[in-house]
Every structure is written in C-alpha cells, then in structure tokens.
Amino acid sequence: MILVSIIIALILERLGARSAHWQMSYYANGYLTRSVNLLTNKGLFGTATGFLIWLFLPVIAIGCVYFLSDFVLWQLVFNVAVLLVCFGCAKQRALYKSYLNALTRGDQTAATLYALQLGQKRTEEQQGGETLGQTLAWVNFRFYCAVIFWFVVLGVAGAVFYALVRTFADLVSDNRDEVIAKYFKLIHRLLFWLDWLPARITSFGYLVIGNFNKGTSCWLHYVFDFSSPNRKVVTYTALAAEQVEERYYGCTFEATCMIKLVKRNVLFYLVLIALMTLFGGLS
C-alpha cells in the first residue's frame, strides 16, 4: 500500500498536478487565515504550546479521516491525494523552467533572479554560496524525499505534518509580519529536527548512486553533526557525489546533471521501500 501510493502520487504529480488545490501552501494559508484571531496573544492558541496544538489539529483530522474506513481502495485514494498535495511544488517547477529558458537565451541577469527566487541564497561566485544544482537538490529533498520519509514512518499524518511545518517555515521567512512570525525560531527548530534524519538518509543515497569515494568523506563529516544546517549536509554531499566540474557551474549542464542525480535518488528511496515491503517491514 505504501509503495503503491507513493509511485502513483509521483506519476500523477509529474503528469500535471499543478493547480493551487494540489499545493500545500493553498491549504496552509487558508487554515492560517481562518485562525488569525485564535493565534493572537489573547487568543486560544496565543502561546507557544497553543501554537503547537493548533499545528497538530489538521494532522489529527487527517489521521481520523484516513481511519474512517479500512477499505483498501479508500485508503489508497486518500494516500495518493494527500501525497500529491504534500509533493506539490508547481512554483518551483515554473521557476526552474524559467531559469533554463533565461540561460538558453543568454540572459544571465534573469537566470540569477530566477535562481534566487528558487531558493538559492547566494550564487556560487559569492562567499558561502551554492550552485543552482545544489539548490535543486535541496528543493527536491524538501518536497519529495523528506515527505516520503515521514509518510513511510507515520503515514499520511506524518507527511501532512512535515509539509505544514515546511510551508509555515517558508511563510515566516518571507514575511515577518505574519501572525505566526513570533514563532519563527520554534518553527525552524522543529523543521530542523524533522529534516535531520531524512537529510542523512537522502545524502547516503547520493553516495550509493553517485561517486561513492568522493562523497563518503563529506557524508561522514556531517552524519552525526547536530549543529550544521541540514541544507549543508544535503547540498554538499550531492555536489561531492555528482562531481560536476567547476567550469560548468551556472550552466544548464550542471543543473540537469543534479536533476538526474536527485531523480535517481528518489528511485533509490523506492527500492529501499520495496525491499522493506518484501521482507515484511512495511505493508
């Protein structure tokens, strides 16, 4: 059931689930808008503890809806629908296509702007920067690998909880005027721990499907590190495992190479899940 649900959701998402109704941000923003009064300082959920309870309410609701029936087809359809929403990254896909188009027509300025909107904090030419390929590896991790991990561990409730925290973390980062911005540190700390183990597992996948010798030293450096950002673990290991020459940084070749790597890594995830299913670890 778990493996079939993931495969169907991935196929449907690639085929064109691009509308707003298939994006977690649509539901997260709607939930937040309806809860503004409850989240103020004098509201029912105005404290840090109250906020965490508010965050868990839709997760509990999703779990209850899932168990309304033990009919296999119902659970399959429900799993696929929820995963499609959690996987939804239509904005990132559009920005990536625009980035490639800008590079194709030689508009480096536009390409840089699209890369920054995609999530690249600094370009590879700046100190502490990263390549666009590394940014794509991080985006893929957040919208696919981490969601799959929590779906396997905790079912649809786990996937929804992760996707909600991820969405709210992006929201308070982009807009400090949001009513939940006062929980900025709490949200990002929660996201850090939700990402910690999936980031190490995903990075290990890069070693298996990429350059094992080059990537191993990087992975071992971060595997038990509780202080380094998870983004650094994923992006540094991905770049080490793919071994793209520096002269290709900022080119379509580097981006497409990294896209191929992360796609292979998702397949590696699916193989692991299939093996766990065969040996009775999953249903």
C-alpha positions in Angstrom: 0.0 0.0 0.0 2.8 2.5 1.0 4.9 1.8 -2.1 2.0 1.8 -4.5 0.6 5.1 -3.0 4.0 6.8 -3.5 4.5 5.6 -7.0 1.0 6.6 -8.2 1.4 10.0 -6.5 4.7 10.6 -8.1 3.4 9.7 -11.5 0.3 11.9 -11.2 2.4 14.8 -9.9 4.7 14.6 -12.8 1.8 14.4 -15.3 0.4 17.7 -14.3 -1.0 18.3 -10.8 -0.1 22.0 -11.0 -3.3 23.8 -9.8 -3.4 25.6 -6.5 -5.6 22.9 -5.0 -2.6 20.5 -5.2 -0.3 22.7 -3.3 0.1 22.6 0.5 0.5 26.4 0.6 -3.1 26.7 -0.5 -4.5 24.8 2.5 -1.9 26.1 4.9 -2.6 29.7 4.1 -6.4 29.0 4.3 -6.0 27.4 7.7 -3.9 30.3 8.9 -6.3 33.0 7.6 -9.2 31.3 9.4 -7.2 31.1 12.6 -5.7 34.6 12.9 -7.9 35.6 15.9 -7.1 32.4 17.7 -3.3 32.9 17.2 -3.1 36.4 18.6 -1.6 36.9 22.1 -5.0 36.8 23.7 -6.3 34.1 21.5 -6.9 30.4 22.4 -3.7 29.4 20.7 -1.7 32.5 21.5 1.1 30.7 23.4 3.9 28.5 22.0 2.2 25.4 23.4 -1.1 26.6 22.0 0.6 27.1 18.6 1.9 23.5 18.6 -1.6 22.2 19.5 -3.0 24.4 16.6 -0.4 22.9 14.3 -1.3 19.3 15.2 -5.1 19.8 14.8 -5.2 19.3 11.0 -2.8 16.4 11.3 -5.1 14.7 13.8 -8.0 15.4 11.5 -6.2 13.8 8.5 -5.5 10.7 10.6 -9.1 10.4 11.7 -10.4 10.7 8.1 -7.9 8.1 7.0 -9.2 5.6 9.5 -12.9 6.3 8.8 -12.8 3.1 6.7 -10.5 0.2 6.4 -11.5 -0.3 2.8 -8.2 -0.7 0.9 -9.3 1.4 -2.2 -10.4 4.3 0.0 -7.1 4.3 1.9 -5.1 4.1 -1.4 -7.0 7.0 -3.0 -6.7 9.1 0.2 -3.0 8.4 0.5 -2.4 9.4 -3.1 -4.4 12.6 -2.8 -2.6 13.7 0.4 0.8 12.9 -1.1 0.0 14.9 -4.2 -0.7 18.0 -2.0 2.5 17.4 0.0 4.6 16.9 -3.1 3.2 20.0 -4.8 5.9 22.3 -6.0 4.4 24.0 -9.0 6.0 27.3 -8.2 9.5 25.8 -8.1 9.0 23.9 -11.3 7.9 27.0 -13.1 10.9 29.0 -11.8 13.3 26.2 -12.8 11.9 26.2 -16.4 12.2 30.0 -16.5 15.8 29.7 -15.3 16.7 27.3 -18.1 15.0 29.5 -20.7 17.0 32.5 -19.4 20.2 30.6 -19.7 19.3 29.4 -23.2 18.8 32.9 -24.4 21.9 34.1 -22.7 20.2 36.3 -20.1 22.4 35.8 -17.1 20.8 38.5 -15.0 17.3 37.0 -15.4 18.8 33.5 -14.7 20.3 34.7 -11.4 17.0 36.3 -10.4 15.1 33.1 -11.1 17.7 31.1 -9.1 17.3 33.4 -6.1 13.6 33.0 -6.3 14.0 29.3 -6.5 15.8 29.3 -3.1 19.5 29.9 -3.9 20.7 32.2 -1.1 24.0 33.1 -2.7 25.4 32.3 -6.1 28.4 30.0 -6.4 30.6 33.1 -7.0 29.8 34.6 -3.6 31.4 33.5 -0.3 29.3 30.8 1.3 27.2 30.4 -1.8 26.0 27.3 -3.6 25.4 26.2 -7.2 22.0 26.1 -8.7 22.4 22.3 -8.8 22.8 22.3 -5.0 19.7 24.4 -4.6 17.8 22.0 -6.8 19.0 19.1 -4.6 17.7 20.9 -1.5 14.3 21.6 -3.1 14.0 18.0 -4.2 14.8 16.9 -0.7 12.2 19.1 1.0 9.3 18.4 -1.5 10.0 14.7 -2.1 12.5 12.8 0.0 11.5 14.2 3.4 7.8 13.8 2.6 8.3 10.2 1.5 10.3 9.5 4.7 7.6 10.8 7.1 4.9 9.1 5.0 6.7 5.8 5.4 7.3 6.3 9.2 4.0 7.9 10.2 1.6 7.6 7.3 -0.4 10.4 5.8 -0.4 12.3 9.1 3.4 12.4 9.1 3.5 13.6 5.6 1.0 16.4 6.3 2.7 17.5 9.5 6.1 17.8 7.7 4.5 19.6 4.7 2.7 22.0 7.1 5.8 22.9 9.1 7.8 23.3 5.8 5.2 25.7 4.4 4.9 27.8 7.6 8.7 28.0 7.8 8.9 29.4 4.3 6.0 31.7 5.1 7.5 33.3 8.2 10.9 33.6 6.4 9.3 35.5 3.5 7.0 37.7 5.7 7.9 38.6 9.2 4.5 40.4 9.6 2.6 37.1 9.7 0.7 36.4 13.0 2.8 33.3 13.5 6.1 35.1 12.8 6.6 35.3 16.6 7.2 31.6 16.5 9.9 31.9 13.8 12.6 30.2 15.9 10.2 27.5 17.1 9.0 26.6 13.6 12.5 26.5 12.2 13.8 24.5 15.1 11.0 22.0 14.6 11.8 21.8 10.9 15.5 21.2 11.7 14.7 18.1 13.7 12.1 16.9 11.1 14.8 17.2 8.4 17.7 15.8 10.5 17.4 12.1 9.9 15.9 12.3 6.4 18.8 14.5 5.3 21.3 11.9 6.4 19.4 9.1 4.6 19.0 11.1 1.5 22.6 12.1 1.4 23.6 8.4 1.8 21.6 7.7 -1.3 23.7 10.1 -3.2 26.8 8.1 -2.3 25.2 4.8 -3.5 24.0 6.2 -6.8 26.8 8.8 -7.4 30.6 8.9 -6.7 30.9 6.9 -3.5 34.6 7.6 -2.9 34.3 11.4 -3.3 31.0 11.7 -1.4 31.8 9.4 1.6 34.2 11.8 3.3 31.7 14.6 3.1 28.8 12.4 4.4 30.9 11.1 7.3 31.8 14.6 8.2 28.1 15.5 8.8 26.4 12.3 9.6 26.5 12.8 13.4 26.7 16.5 13.3 23.8 18.1 15.2 24.9 21.7 14.7 25.4 22.0 10.9 22.3 23.1 8.8 20.6 20.1 7.1 20.8 22.1 3.9 24.6 21.9 4.0 24.5 18.1 4.6 22.3 17.5 1.6 23.8 20.1 -0.8 27.5 19.4 -0.1 27.1 15.6 -0.3 25.1 15.9 -3.5 27.8 18.1 -5.2 30.6 15.8 -4.0 28.7 12.7 -5.2 27.9 14.1 -8.6 31.4 15.7 -9.2 30.4 18.4 -11.7 33.4 20.3 -13.0 33.6 23.9 -11.7 33.6 25.3 -15.2 30.0 24.1 -15.6 28.7 25.9 -12.6 25.9 28.2 -13.5 25.3 26.4 -16.8 22.3 24.2 -17.8 24.6 21.2 -17.8 25.3 21.4 -14.1 21.6 21.9 -13.3 20.5 19.0 -15.5 23.2 16.7 -14.0 21.9 17.4 -10.5 18.3 16.9 -11.5 19.3 13.4 -12.9 21.1 12.7 -9.6 18.1 13.6 -7.4 15.7 11.6 -9.6 17.9 8.6 -9.3 17.9 9.2 -5.5 14.1 9.1 -5.4 14.3 5.8 -7.2 16.8 4.6 -4.6 14.3 5.5 -1.9 11.6 3.5 -3.7 13.9 0.5 -4.0 14.5 0.6 -0.2 10.8 0.8 0.5 10.2 -2.1 -1.9 12.8 -4.2 -0.1 11.3 -3.3 3.3 7.9 -4.3 2.0 9.2 -7.7 0.6 10.8 -8.5 3.9 7.7 -7.6 6.0 8.9 -4.3 7.4 6.1 -2.4 5.7 2.6 -3.1 4.4 
